[in-house]
Amino acid sequence: MQLGRHIHVIRQSKGYKQAYLAEVAGVSQGQISRIERGVAKPSFTEMVRIAAALHCSLDEFADDVRGPLHRRS
């Protein structure tokens, strides 16, 4: 799964709107939208902020993006 799509799925599962995630993460709503659509790649700082706002670790993002073949045992 692409990173942006994964962020979108987690955000929606928590019932968060893009505007809320943007506010909590300190990232513009436009940038959240671009990341979710795969138009932009988040900076490391944005990734850390988005993960914190979604109560996820960066490892969780990476595991889901890499898929089951690359997961640590």
Secondary structure, DSSP 8 states (H G I E B T S, - for coil): --HHHHHHHHHHHTT--HHHHHHHHT--HHHHHHHHHTSS---HHHHHHHHHHTT--HHHHHHHHH-GGG---
